[in-house]
Amino acid sequence: MKTIKLLFVLVSSVLLFSSCYVDEHHHYVNDVDAEYVVTNYDIWYVDYERTTGYGEVPFVSKAFTFSFRNGRMYANNNIVGLGFTGPDGIGVQTGTYETYDNMITLHDSDEGSYEFEVIVDNAHSIRLYNAYEDVTYFLEGYSIGSFDFDQVFYDNLEYFLQEYEVWAKTYVSAEGELNDFDYENYLAFTPENVTTFYSSVDEIDTPLDELYWDFEGDYEVLNINGYDDIKELRLYYSGGFIEAFELSIIDDANISLYHYDSGTTYEFSGIGFIQYKSQDTSETNDRARFKVNRKSTDRKIHKTDVVKKASLDSYKPARSRLQ
């Protein structure tokens, strides 16, 4: 009986959302009430990895979530503050919207107006298709109570790392072998792309504008099979060296990095929050989202064969990158 009830609710929701048919010219017709559809959920997550087409609507590509309330359009363009920014965590108002039949026009305060066809896939997922730019965005609908804000951090970790000017080392565990990374106190991940990082061995509390970036390279985030709330971060130094860490998020300003080779745990705090495109700030920083095809690894979580960390004064870096 319970299974039948659940099936009935699902089918009813889909029917309310959409009725689709083929017209006399054999064209697919998407007959939906756009206003009902977009307001049926509190928050819409933009699944950017599923985006199709050759064009782009800039303000949609930059948003992680959208919400539509009484003609007002809200968006979360930052990972930091997600769930706490704006009413009910839906972000800040970035413009307005209006609907007509199965169409919605989004008026962004900075980037103008774009018209979309609203296409319903199921009771939980819709597509927004802009014919002029020939691009389709996939949105997943949630109520505030059911939306997993924390998981968005891990699903978009590359962007989270970019939302601070600098990550400063704030903690080093006593456990773990001495290693070269003990000397590196600052990291930065550039918003221009999702591959470049910088590292500095400057002393803690060095003013940000005085930091010297000793190293540069590429970085990569990998999924760890069997875990949704832990990722692997690999730093590929330009000299050919690789450092690999188990990364977990403490909160939206702090991360933990477990160094696989040494067994050392580091904590870094974000400094210099970068606000991306908000009506509530004078900041004008901008960035685009990129499709990220993550690799996966079967890495085991946490090494156990670690030794007590000795004093750095008795350790000389073995690799040329720190000389």
C-alpha positions in Angstrom: 0.0 0.0 0.0 2.8 2.4 0.9 4.5 1.7 -2.5 1.3 2.5 -4.4 0.8 5.7 -2.5 4.4 6.9 -3.3 4.0 6.0 -6.9 0.7 8.0 -7.1 2.3 11.1 -5.5 5.2 11.0 -8.0 3.0 10.5 -11.0 0.6 13.3 -9.8 3.5 15.7 -9.3 4.8 15.1 -12.8 1.3 15.6 -14.3 0.9 18.9 -12.4 4.3 20.0 -13.6 3.9 19.2 -17.2 1.8 17.9 -20.0 3.7 17.1 -23.2 2.4 16.1 -26.6 3.2 16.0 -30.3 1.4 18.6 -32.5 0.0 18.0 -36.0 3.4 18.8 -37.5 5.1 16.2 -35.3 6.9 18.8 -33.2 7.5 18.2 -29.5 5.5 20.6 -27.4 6.3 21.3 -23.8 3.1 22.6 -22.3 3.9 23.7 -18.7 3.0 26.6 -16.4 6.4 28.1 -15.9 5.4 30.2 -12.9 4.1 27.1 -11.1 7.1 25.1 -12.0 9.9 27.5 -10.9 8.1 28.5 -7.6 7.3 24.9 -6.7 10.6 24.5 -5.0 12.5 26.9 -2.6 15.8 26.5 -4.2 17.2 25.2 -7.5 20.7 23.7 -7.8 22.4 24.4 -11.1 24.0 21.1 -12.1 26.5 22.8 -14.3 28.3 19.5 -15.3 25.2 18.6 -17.3 25.0 21.8 -19.3 24.7 21.4 -23.0 25.1 23.6 -26.0 27.7 26.0 -27.4 26.7 29.3 -25.9 26.5 30.7 -22.5 24.2 33.0 -20.4 26.9 34.4 -18.0 24.9 35.0 -14.9 23.4 31.5 -15.0 26.8 29.9 -15.6 28.2 31.6 -12.5 25.4 30.7 -10.1 25.3 27.6 -7.9 21.6 28.0 -6.9 18.6 30.1 -8.0 15.3 30.8 -6.2 12.2 32.6 -7.6 9.9 34.4 -5.3 7.2 36.9 -6.2 9.0 38.2 -9.3 12.3 38.4 -7.6 15.3 36.3 -8.6 17.8 35.2 -6.0 21.2 33.5 -6.5 24.1 32.0 -4.6 27.2 32.8 -6.6 29.5 31.9 -3.7 30.1 28.6 -2.0 31.2 30.4 1.2 28.1 31.5 3.1 25.9 29.0 1.3 22.8 28.3 3.5 23.3 31.4 5.5 23.2 34.2 2.8 19.9 35.9 2.2 16.4 34.8 3.3 16.4 31.1 4.2 19.9 30.8 2.7 18.7 31.3 -0.9 21.3 34.0 -1.6 21.0 37.6 -2.6 18.6 39.2 -5.0 20.4 39.5 -8.4 17.4 40.6 -10.5 13.8 39.9 -11.3 11.9 37.4 -13.5 8.6 37.1 -15.3 6.8 34.1 -16.8 4.4 33.5 -19.6 3.1 30.0 -20.4 6.1 27.8 -20.6 8.6 30.7 -20.9 10.6 32.6 -18.2 12.5 35.8 -18.7 15.3 36.4 -16.3 16.4 40.1 -15.8 19.9 40.2 -14.2 20.7 43.5 -12.7 24.1 43.7 -14.4 24.0 41.4 -17.5 20.6 42.1 -19.0 17.6 39.9 -19.9 17.4 36.4 -21.3 14.4 34.3 -22.2 14.3 30.6 -21.5 11.9 27.8 -22.3 11.1 25.8 -19.1 11.3 22.1 -19.9 10.2 19.6 -17.2 12.1 16.3 -17.0 10.5 15.0 -13.8 9.0 16.3 -10.5 12.5 17.1 -9.3 14.4 18.3 -12.4 13.9 21.0 -15.1 15.9 22.4 -17.9 16.2 26.1 -19.0 16.8 26.4 -22.7 17.9 29.7 -24.3 17.5 29.5 -28.0 19.6 32.6 -28.9 22.7 31.3 -27.1 21.7 27.6 -27.9 22.5 26.5 -24.3 20.5 24.3 -21.9 21.0 24.4 -18.1 19.8 21.6 -15.8 18.3 22.6 -12.5 17.3 20.3 -9.5 14.6 21.5 -7.2 14.6 21.2 -3.4 12.8 22.5 -0.3 15.0 24.3 2.1 14.7 21.5 4.6 15.8 18.8 2.2 18.7 20.6 0.4 22.1 19.3 1.4 24.1 22.6 1.5 27.2 20.8 2.8 27.3 18.4 -0.1 27.5 21.4 -2.5 30.9 22.3 -1.0 32.3 18.9 -1.9 30.7 18.8 -5.3 32.2 22.2 -6.1 35.4 22.0 -4.1 37.5 23.6 -6.8 35.4 26.8 -6.6 35.4 26.8 -2.7 39.2 26.9 -2.7 39.1 29.9 -5.0 36.9 32.0 -2.8 39.7 33.2 -0.5 42.7 35.1 -1.6 44.9 33.0 0.5 44.8 29.9 2.7 47.0 30.2 5.7 48.3 27.3 7.8 46.9 27.4 11.3 47.7 23.9 12.7 50.2 21.1 12.3 49.7 17.8 14.1 52.4 16.4 16.4 52.0 13.1 14.7 53.7 12.6 11.3 57.1 12.4 9.8 59.0 15.6 8.9 58.5 16.6 5.3 59.0 19.5 2.9 55.4 20.6 3.1 55.9 21.5 6.8 57.6 24.7 5.6 54.8 25.8 3.3 52.5 28.1 5.2 50.3 29.7 2.5 48.4 28.3 -0.5 46.4 30.1 -3.2 44.1 28.8 -5.9 43.4 31.1 -8.8 39.8 31.8 -10.0 41.0 32.2 -13.6 40.9 28.4 -14.0 40.6 25.3 -11.8 44.2 24.1 -12.3 46.7 26.6 -10.9 47.9 26.9 -7.3 50.7 28.9 -5.6 52.6 28.1 -2.4 54.7 30.2 -0.1 57.1 29.4 2.8 56.8 32.9 4.2 56.4 33.1 8.0 53.0 33.0 9.6 51.4 36.4 10.0 53.1 37.8 6.9 50.9 40.5 5.4 49.1 39.2 2.3 50.5 41.9 0.1 54.0 41.0 1.1 53.7 37.3 0.4 56.3 35.8 -2.0 55.0 32.8 -3.9 57.9 30.4 -3.9 56.2 27.6 -5.9 53.6 27.3 -8.7 51.9 24.3 -10.2 48.7 22.6 -11.1 46.2 21.0 -8.7 43.6 18.3 -9.0 40.7 17.2 -6.8 39.8 13.5 -6.9 36.8 11.6 -5.6 37.5 8.9 -3.1 35.3 5.9 -3.8 32.9 5.2 -1.0 33.1 8.7 0.5 31.0 11.8 -0.3 32.5 14.1 2.4 36.2 13.5 1.8 38.2 14.3 -1.3 41.8 13.9 -2.4 43.8 17.0 -3.3 46.9 16.7 -5.4 49.4 19.5 -5.8 51.7 19.1 -8.9 54.7 21.3 -8.5 56.3 22.7 -11.6 59.5 21.0 -10.6 57.8 17.6 -11.0 57.1 17.0 -7.3 53.6 15.8 -6.2 52.0 16.2 -2.8 48.7 14.3 -2.1 46.3 15.0 0.8 43.0 13.8 2.1 40.9 16.9 2.2 37.9 17.5 4.5 36.0 20.7 5.1 35.8 21.9 8.7 33.5 24.8 8.0 33.2 27.4 5.2 36.5 29.1 6.3 38.7 26.1 7.3 39.9 22.9 5.7 41.9 19.9 7.0 44.7 18.3 4.9 46.0 14.9 5.9 49.3 14.4 4.2 49.4 10.8 2.9 53.2 10.4 2.7 54.1 11.7 6.2 50.9 11.1 8.2 50.7 14.8 9.2 47.5 16.7 9.5 47.4 20.4 8.6 44.6 22.9 8.9 44.3 26.0 6.8 42.1 29.0 7.2 40.8 31.2 4.4 41.9 34.9 4.4 40.5 37.6 2.1 37.0 36.4 1.2 36.2 37.1 -2.5 32.5 38.0 -3.0 31.3 37.2 -6.5 28.7 39.4 -8.0 26.2 40.5 -5.4 23.9 43.5 -5.2 24.7 43.8 -1.5 28.4 44.6 -2.1 30.5 47.0 -4.1 32.8 44.1 -5.1 32.8 43.5 -8.9 34.9 40.3 -8.9 33.7 37.8 -11.5 34.4 34.2 -12.5 33.0 31.6 -14.8 32.3 28.0 -13.9 34.2 25.2 -15.8 33.2 21.6 -16.3 35.3 19.5 -14.1 35.7 15.8 -15.0 37.1 14.4 -11.8 39.0 11.2 -11.5 38.3 8.7 -8.8 40.6 6.8 -6.5 40.3 3.8 -4.1 42.7 5.5 -1.7 42.4 4.1 1.9 41.4 6.7 4.5 44.2 7.7 6.9 47.5 6.0 7.3 48.3 4.5 10.6 52.1 4.0 10.4 53.1 7.5 11.5 55.8 8.6 13.9 56.1 11.5 16.4 57.0 14.7 14.6 60.4 16.1 15.6 61.6 19.7 15.6 61.8 21.4 12.3 65.2 22.9 13.4 66.7 19.4 13.0 65.3 18.8 9.6 66.8 19.8 6.3 64.5 19.6 3.2 65.6 16.9 0.9 64.2 18.3 -2.3 65.4 21.2 -4.4 62.1 23.0 -4.4 62.8 24.3 -0.9 66.4 25.3 -1.5 
